[in-house]
Amino acid sequence: MPVGEVHAYAANYLSGNGEWAYPAYDAYEGTEGPEIGDADLLVVSLLNAGQRALPTYYGLKKLVPSMNEILAKPELEGTFADANAATLSAIADLFGIIDKYPTPQVQKTKLMKVLHRKRPQLIPLFDENIRRCYSEIGDAPVPPIKERTHREFGVAWLPELQKDLREQLPVWNHIVGMAKIVPITPLRAIDIVGWRMGRKSAQSVAVS
């Protein structure tokens, strides 16, 4: 997408016009402190993650101890742009929760929507449109592998996401500056744009 188009879309998204998840998701108070609590589990509905509300809530609730155990790792500090290999591996461990505890109605998308808000500078968001950006569009850097686990996907995807965050940081920081109602981070900015790019790609394929 041309930078001008990216900025125009982001400006509309961050305008607070009631059409998008900003500022509802970003301003949601949730549970105080560094650990995931019950109130945090409701935030997935504010990013329009398709769900059956009760199975999603109870499914996520079962994963809370595992989420908090990994969040307590000392490697999960700092920013994603500066993350070293040990930190990226710890983030991949969060993806691996789904491997250890397969849960109906809960996949990477919903899990990361909850986790991002506890470490918004460090833990990325993820959804199907983001996956499409990295696994289907153009010279996809993370081609789909049928038998790959969720953690293995994270191991492959996180360095590519970090590369894009670093190389295009002025673009993401410009979008961050557009958020006037409640602050966002560069990771949230890249999620906003990636969702749009992946969605446009899917629409293009459907039309053709």
C-alpha positions as CSV (number, residue, x, y, z in Angstrom):
1,M,0.0,0.0,0.0
2,P,1.3,3.5,-0.7
3,V,2.3,5.4,2.4
4,G,-0.4,8.1,1.7
5,E,-3.1,5.4,1.6
6,V,-1.8,3.8,4.8
7,H,-1.8,7.2,6.6
8,A,-5.4,8.0,5.4
9,Y,-6.7,4.7,6.5
10,A,-4.9,4.9,9.9
11,A,-6.2,8.5,10.4
12,N,-9.8,7.3,9.9
13,Y,-9.3,4.2,12.1
14,L,-7.9,6.4,14.9
15,S,-10.4,9.2,14.6
16,G,-12.7,7.7,17.2
17,N,-15.7,7.9,14.9
18,G,-17.3,4.7,16.4
19,E,-16.7,2.6,13.2
20,W,-13.5,0.9,14.4
21,A,-12.1,-0.9,17.5
22,Y,-10.1,2.2,18.5
23,P,-10.5,3.5,21.1
24,A,-12.8,0.8,22.6
25,Y,-10.1,-1.9,22.7
26,D,-7.2,0.4,23.6
27,A,-9.0,2.3,26.4
28,Y,-10.7,-0.8,28.0
29,E,-9.5,-0.8,31.6
30,G,-9.3,-4.6,32.2
31,T,-7.5,-5.9,35.3
32,E,-5.0,-3.8,37.0
33,G,-1.4,-5.0,37.4
34,P,0.9,-7.2,35.2
35,E,-1.2,-10.4,35.4
36,I,-4.1,-11.5,33.3
37,G,-7.4,-11.4,35.2
38,D,-11.0,-12.2,34.3
39,A,-11.8,-8.7,33.1
40,D,-9.1,-8.9,30.5
41,L,-10.8,-11.8,28.8
42,L,-13.7,-9.7,27.6
43,V,-11.5,-7.5,25.5
44,V,-11.5,-9.9,22.5
45,S,-15.0,-8.7,21.7
46,L,-13.8,-5.2,21.2
47,L,-11.6,-6.2,18.2
48,N,-14.4,-8.0,16.5
49,A,-12.8,-11.5,16.9
50,G,-15.6,-13.8,15.7
51,Q,-16.7,-15.8,18.8
52,R,-19.3,-17.6,20.8
53,A,-19.0,-15.4,23.8
54,L,-19.4,-17.9,26.7
55,P,-17.2,-20.7,25.3
56,T,-14.6,-18.0,24.4
57,Y,-14.7,-16.6,27.9
58,Y,-14.5,-19.9,29.7
59,G,-11.9,-21.2,27.3
60,L,-9.6,-18.2,27.9
61,K,-10.2,-18.5,31.6
62,K,-8.7,-22.0,31.6
63,L,-5.6,-20.6,30.0
64,V,-5.1,-17.7,32.5
65,P,-2.6,-19.7,34.7
66,S,-0.5,-20.6,31.7
67,M,-0.6,-17.0,30.4
68,N,0.5,-15.6,33.7
69,E,3.3,-18.2,34.2
70,I,4.9,-17.2,30.9
71,L,4.3,-13.4,31.4
72,A,6.3,-13.7,34.6
73,K,9.4,-14.7,32.6
74,P,12.2,-12.1,33.0
75,E,12.8,-12.2,29.2
76,L,9.4,-10.6,28.6
77,E,10.5,-7.0,29.2
78,G,11.4,-4.1,26.9
79,T,10.1,-3.4,23.4
80,F,9.6,-5.6,20.5
81,A,11.9,-3.6,18.3
82,D,14.8,-4.2,20.7
83,A,13.8,-7.8,21.6
84,N,16.7,-10.4,21.5
85,A,16.4,-14.0,20.6
86,A,15.6,-15.1,24.2
87,T,12.7,-12.6,24.3
88,L,11.3,-13.6,20.9
89,S,11.5,-17.3,22.1
90,A,9.5,-16.3,25.3
91,I,6.9,-14.6,23.1
92,A,6.7,-17.8,21.0
93,D,6.0,-19.7,24.2
94,L,2.8,-17.7,24.5
95,F,1.8,-19.1,21.1
96,G,2.7,-22.5,22.4
97,I,-0.1,-22.3,25.1
98,I,-2.5,-23.3,22.3
99,D,-0.4,-26.4,21.5
100,K,-0.3,-27.6,25.1
101,Y,-3.9,-26.8,25.8
102,P,-6.1,-26.9,22.7
103,T,-9.2,-25.0,23.6
104,P,-12.4,-24.7,21.6
105,Q,-13.1,-21.1,20.4
106,V,-9.6,-19.9,21.4
107,Q,-6.7,-19.7,18.8
108,K,-3.8,-17.4,18.4
109,T,-6.0,-14.4,17.4
110,K,-8.0,-14.2,20.7
111,L,-5.1,-15.2,22.9
112,M,-2.8,-12.5,21.5
113,K,-5.6,-9.8,21.8
114,V,-5.7,-10.5,25.5
115,L,-1.9,-10.7,26.0
116,H,-1.0,-7.6,23.9
117,R,-2.7,-5.2,26.4
118,K,-0.4,-6.4,29.2
119,R,2.8,-5.7,27.2
120,P,1.7,-3.4,24.4
121,Q,5.2,-2.4,23.5
122,L,6.4,-6.1,23.4
123,I,3.6,-8.6,22.5
124,P,2.2,-8.4,19.0
125,L,-1.4,-8.8,17.9
126,F,-2.3,-11.5,15.4
127,D,-5.3,-12.4,13.2
128,E,-6.1,-14.1,9.9
129,N,-5.4,-10.9,7.9
130,I,-2.0,-10.6,9.5
131,R,-1.3,-14.2,8.7
132,R,-2.2,-13.6,5.1
133,C,0.3,-10.8,4.9
134,Y,3.1,-13.0,5.9
135,S,2.0,-16.4,4.4
136,E,0.2,-15.6,1.2
137,I,0.9,-12.1,-0.2
138,G,3.8,-11.7,-2.7
139,D,7.1,-13.4,-1.7
140,A,5.6,-14.6,1.6
141,P,8.4,-14.8,4.2
142,V,6.5,-17.3,6.4
143,P,5.0,-19.8,3.9
144,P,2.4,-22.1,5.3
145,I,3.6,-25.5,6.6
146,K,0.8,-27.9,7.3
147,E,2.2,-29.7,10.4
148,R,3.7,-26.6,12.0
149,T,2.7,-26.0,15.6
150,H,1.5,-22.7,16.9
151,R,4.8,-22.1,18.7
152,E,6.8,-23.0,15.6
153,F,4.7,-20.5,13.6
154,G,5.6,-17.9,16.2
155,V,9.3,-18.8,15.9
156,A,9.1,-18.2,12.2
157,W,6.9,-15.2,12.2
158,L,8.2,-13.0,15.0
159,P,11.6,-12.2,13.5
160,E,9.9,-11.2,10.2
161,L,7.5,-9.0,12.1
162,Q,10.4,-7.5,14.0
163,K,12.2,-6.8,10.8
164,D,9.1,-4.9,9.3
165,L,8.7,-3.0,12.6
166,R,12.3,-1.9,12.6
167,E,12.6,-1.1,8.9
168,Q,9.4,0.9,8.7
169,L,9.5,2.4,12.2
170,P,9.0,6.0,11.0
171,V,5.7,4.9,9.4
172,W,4.5,3.2,12.6
173,N,5.6,6.1,14.8
174,H,3.7,8.5,12.5
175,I,0.6,6.5,13.0
176,V,1.2,6.3,16.8
177,G,1.2,10.1,16.7
178,M,-2.3,10.1,15.2
179,A,-3.8,8.4,18.3
180,K,-5.1,11.4,20.3
181,I,-7.8,9.7,22.5
182,V,-5.7,7.0,24.1
183,P,-2.1,6.1,23.2
184,I,-1.1,3.2,21.1
185,T,2.2,1.5,20.3
186,P,4.1,0.8,17.1
187,L,2.9,-2.8,17.4
188,R,-0.7,-1.7,17.5
189,A,0.0,0.5,14.5
190,I,1.4,-2.4,12.5
191,D,-1.6,-4.4,13.4
192,I,-4.0,-1.7,12.2
193,V,-2.2,-1.6,8.8
194,G,-1.7,-5.3,8.5
195,W,-5.3,-6.0,9.1
196,R,-6.2,-3.7,6.2
197,M,-3.6,-5.1,3.8
198,G,-4.5,-8.7,4.5
199,R,-8.2,-8.0,4.2
200,K,-7.7,-6.1,0.9
201,S,-5.7,-9.1,-0.4
202,A,-8.5,-11.5,0.5
203,Q,-11.1,-9.3,-1.2
204,S,-8.9,-9.1,-4.3
205,V,-8.7,-12.8,-4.6
206,A,-12.4,-13.2,-4.1
207,V,-13.1,-10.8,-6.9
208,S,-10.7,-12.3,-9.3
